[in-house]
Amino acid sequence: MSTDSKLPNVPQMHAETGYEEPEYRTPFRISGFLCLLVGLVSVLAVYGKPLLIFPATAFALGMIALRRTGEGETGMRPIGTTPAMIGMVLATGFGVYGFCLPWFKDATLGAQAEKFGRDYIEVIARGDDYFAIELGKDYANRFPTTMDLGQHYALSEQGEKILDEFQKSPVVDIVRGGKGQSQWVLDRSAHIYYSYKREHAELIWRDAGGGTTAKIHMFLDYLVDSRGNGQWHIEECTVLSPRYTAPAIL
């Protein structure tokens, strides 16, 4: 008896088993499990923007795992789609957080630097020269609060020199020239930048009260103390003035 290999795949009846249904296999998407694995690893994205490659890879694997069922398959939900969805959620969360973390950090440091700079100007305006000098030092080199600063700067030759130089600073004249009428505000947003493995801030202040047109230019340095707390100090504070640049010279 001849056979035809092109006959359709239809249920057949056998004496022993009755009707025999064709076998179907549920599609298996290994990319879904890989997506979940890489999605978990995406937590590393919080340590730097180059590591955002992990969330991007996880998302791409998830899209592959969730592709529509191809021709010839049964339409049943493939195995691996649930891990893919979980992996994509993790990748999205870690990716967004890792991408926005530098912005959050700069915003926080900028607010802290602004408050410190404002307090520094207030200390100068009140005439607390000793404390203003201390705020110009990094946290590790400041004197303890139990020390009599007035006696130190009065009896120490080096202290007298430092105090004299501070009182002759143009910034001190500008701040105290307002006679309590000045209102110092930021002329522009604080500029936070990273240099020599430390955070720095650049602040420019103007007198909103109209007492002076001069602006104060501050550079702040950020250090972490022994307790893990960040501490700002004044690296440089001068009157804002044009600086030499190559185009201006040439």
C-alpha positions as CSV (number, residue, x, y, z in Angstrom):
1,M,0.0,0.0,0.0
2,S,1.4,3.4,-0.9
3,T,1.4,6.3,1.5
4,D,1.2,10.0,0.9
5,S,3.4,12.2,3.1
6,K,1.4,15.3,2.2
7,L,-1.7,14.2,4.0
8,P,-2.9,16.7,6.6
9,N,-2.1,16.1,10.3
10,V,-5.5,15.0,11.5
11,P,-6.6,12.9,14.5
12,Q,-6.3,9.2,13.7
13,M,-8.2,6.4,15.3
14,H,-6.4,3.3,16.4
15,A,-7.8,0.2,17.9
16,E,-5.7,0.4,21.0
17,T,-5.8,4.0,21.9
18,G,-8.7,5.6,20.1
19,Y,-8.2,9.1,18.9
20,E,-4.6,10.4,18.9
21,E,-4.2,14.2,19.2
22,P,-1.1,15.9,17.6
23,E,1.6,17.0,20.1
24,Y,2.1,20.8,20.7
25,R,5.1,22.4,22.5
26,T,4.9,25.6,24.5
27,P,7.5,28.1,23.2
28,F,10.5,28.5,25.5
29,R,12.2,31.9,25.6
30,I,15.6,31.7,27.3
31,S,16.0,35.4,26.6
32,G,13.4,36.0,29.3
33,F,15.5,34.3,32.0
34,L,18.6,36.2,30.8
35,C,16.6,39.4,31.0
36,L,15.8,38.7,34.7
37,L,19.5,37.9,35.4
38,V,20.8,41.0,33.7
39,G,18.0,43.1,35.3
40,L,19.3,42.0,38.8
41,V,22.8,42.9,37.8
42,S,21.5,46.4,36.7
43,V,21.8,47.5,40.3
44,L,25.4,48.3,39.4
45,A,24.1,51.2,37.3
46,V,23.9,53.4,40.5
47,Y,27.7,53.4,40.5
48,G,28.2,55.2,37.3
49,K,26.7,56.1,33.9
50,P,29.0,53.6,32.0
51,L,27.2,50.8,33.8
52,L,23.9,51.8,32.3
53,I,24.8,49.2,29.7
54,F,23.3,46.6,32.0
55,P,19.8,48.0,32.1
56,A,19.9,48.7,28.4
57,T,20.9,45.0,27.7
58,A,18.2,43.7,30.0
59,F,15.6,45.8,28.3
60,A,16.7,44.6,24.9
61,L,16.6,40.9,26.0
62,G,13.1,41.6,27.5
63,M,11.8,42.9,24.1
64,I,13.1,39.8,22.4
65,A,11.5,37.5,25.0
66,L,8.1,39.3,24.7
67,R,8.0,39.2,20.9
68,R,4.8,38.0,19.3
69,T,4.4,34.2,18.8
70,G,5.7,33.3,15.3
71,E,4.0,31.3,12.6
72,G,3.6,27.6,13.3
73,E,3.4,28.0,17.0
74,T,0.2,27.4,19.0
75,G,-0.3,30.9,20.3
76,M,0.2,29.7,23.9
77,R,2.1,32.1,26.2
78,P,5.8,31.3,25.9
79,I,7.7,30.2,29.0
80,G,10.0,33.0,30.1
81,T,7.8,36.0,29.6
82,T,7.1,36.5,33.3
83,P,10.8,36.6,34.2
84,A,11.3,39.0,31.2
85,M,8.7,41.4,32.5
86,I,10.2,41.3,36.0
87,G,13.7,41.9,34.5
88,M,12.5,44.9,32.5
89,V,10.9,46.5,35.5
90,L,14.1,46.1,37.5
91,A,16.2,47.4,34.6
92,T,14.0,50.4,34.2
93,G,14.0,51.3,37.9
94,F,17.8,50.9,38.3
95,G,18.5,52.6,35.0
96,V,16.4,55.7,35.7
97,Y,17.9,55.9,39.2
98,G,21.5,55.5,38.0
99,F,20.9,58.1,35.2
100,C,19.4,60.7,37.6
101,L,21.6,60.0,40.6
102,P,24.4,62.5,39.5
103,W,21.7,65.2,39.1
104,F,20.3,64.4,42.6
105,K,23.8,64.5,44.0
106,D,24.7,67.9,42.4
107,A,21.4,69.4,43.5
108,T,22.0,68.3,47.1
109,L,25.6,69.5,47.1
110,G,24.6,72.7,45.5
111,A,22.0,73.4,48.2
112,Q,24.6,72.7,50.9
113,A,27.2,74.9,49.3
114,E,24.8,77.7,48.9
115,K,23.8,77.6,52.6
116,F,27.5,77.4,53.7
117,G,28.4,80.4,51.5
118,R,25.5,82.4,52.8
119,D,26.5,81.6,56.4
120,Y,30.0,82.7,55.6
121,I,28.9,86.0,54.3
122,E,26.7,86.5,57.4
123,V,29.6,85.7,59.7
124,I,31.7,88.4,58.0
125,A,28.9,90.9,58.1
126,R,28.6,90.4,61.9
127,G,32.3,91.0,62.4
128,D,33.2,87.5,63.6
129,D,36.5,87.6,61.9
130,Y,37.9,84.7,63.9
131,F,35.1,82.4,62.9
132,A,35.3,83.5,59.3
133,I,39.0,82.6,59.2
134,E,38.2,79.1,60.7
135,L,35.5,78.5,58.0
136,G,38.2,79.1,55.4
137,K,40.2,76.1,56.7
138,D,39.3,72.5,56.0
139,Y,37.5,70.7,58.8
140,A,40.6,68.8,60.0
141,N,42.6,72.0,60.5
142,R,40.0,74.0,62.4
143,F,40.6,74.7,66.1
144,P,38.3,73.0,68.6
145,T,35.3,75.0,69.9
146,T,36.9,75.1,73.4
147,M,39.8,77.2,72.2
148,D,39.8,81.0,72.8
149,L,40.3,82.2,69.2
150,G,40.6,85.9,70.2
151,Q,43.5,85.1,72.5
152,H,45.2,82.9,69.9
153,Y,45.0,85.5,67.1
154,A,46.0,88.4,69.5
155,L,49.0,86.7,71.1
156,S,50.3,84.8,68.1
157,E,52.5,86.6,65.6
158,Q,51.3,84.4,62.8
159,G,47.7,84.7,64.0
160,E,48.0,88.5,63.9
161,K,49.3,88.4,60.4
162,I,46.4,86.1,59.2
163,L,43.8,88.4,60.9
164,D,45.3,91.5,59.4
165,E,45.3,90.0,55.9
166,F,41.7,88.9,56.3
167,Q,40.5,92.3,57.5
168,K,42.1,94.0,54.5
169,S,40.4,91.7,52.1
170,P,38.2,93.5,49.5
171,V,35.4,91.0,50.2
172,V,35.3,92.2,53.9
173,D,34.9,95.8,52.8
174,I,32.1,95.0,50.3
175,V,30.2,92.9,52.8
176,R,30.4,95.4,55.7
177,G,30.0,98.4,53.4
178,G,26.3,97.6,53.1
179,K,25.7,98.4,56.8
180,G,23.1,95.7,57.2
181,Q,21.1,96.7,54.1
182,S,22.6,94.2,51.7
183,Q,20.7,91.1,50.6
184,W,23.2,88.6,49.1
185,V,21.7,86.2,46.7
186,L,23.2,83.9,44.1
187,D,23.7,85.5,40.8
188,R,23.4,82.1,39.1
189,S,23.0,78.5,40.1
190,A,25.8,76.9,42.0
191,H,28.3,75.1,39.8
192,I,29.3,71.7,41.2
193,Y,32.3,70.0,39.6
194,Y,34.6,67.1,40.4
195,S,38.4,67.6,40.4
196,Y,41.3,65.8,42.0
197,K,38.9,63.2,43.4
198,R,36.9,65.8,45.3
199,E,33.7,67.8,44.8
200,H,34.0,71.6,44.4
201,A,31.5,74.4,44.1
202,E,31.7,77.7,42.5
203,L,29.3,80.4,43.7
204,I,28.8,84.0,42.6
205,W,26.9,86.4,44.9
206,R,25.3,89.7,44.1
207,D,23.7,92.3,46.4
208,A,19.9,92.3,45.7
209,G,19.6,95.2,48.0
210,G,21.4,97.5,45.6
211,G,24.1,98.5,48.1
212,T,26.9,97.6,45.7
213,T,27.3,96.4,42.1
214,A,30.3,94.3,43.0
215,K,29.9,90.5,43.1
216,I,31.6,88.0,45.4
217,H,33.2,85.0,43.8
218,M,33.6,81.9,45.9
219,F,35.3,78.5,45.4
220,L,34.3,75.9,47.9
221,D,36.0,72.5,48.6
222,Y,34.1,69.5,50.0
223,L,35.7,66.9,52.3
224,V,34.4,64.0,54.3
225,D,35.3,64.0,58.0
226,S,36.1,61.0,60.2
227,R,32.4,60.4,60.9
228,G,31.5,60.2,57.3
229,N,29.9,63.7,57.2
230,G,30.6,66.1,54.4
231,Q,32.2,69.4,55.3
232,W,32.6,72.5,53.1
233,H,35.3,75.1,53.5
234,I,36.2,78.2,51.6
235,E,39.0,77.6,49.2
236,E,39.0,81.1,47.7
237,C,36.8,84.1,48.1
238,T,37.4,87.2,46.0
239,V,35.6,90.0,44.3
240,L,34.5,88.9,40.9
241,S,36.6,90.4,38.1
242,P,37.4,89.5,34.5
243,R,40.2,87.0,34.1
244,Y,42.8,86.8,31.4
245,T,42.0,84.4,28.5
246,A,43.9,83.6,25.4
247,P,41.5,85.3,22.9
248,A,41.6,88.5,25.0
249,I,45.4,88.5,24.9
250,L,45.8,87.7,21.3
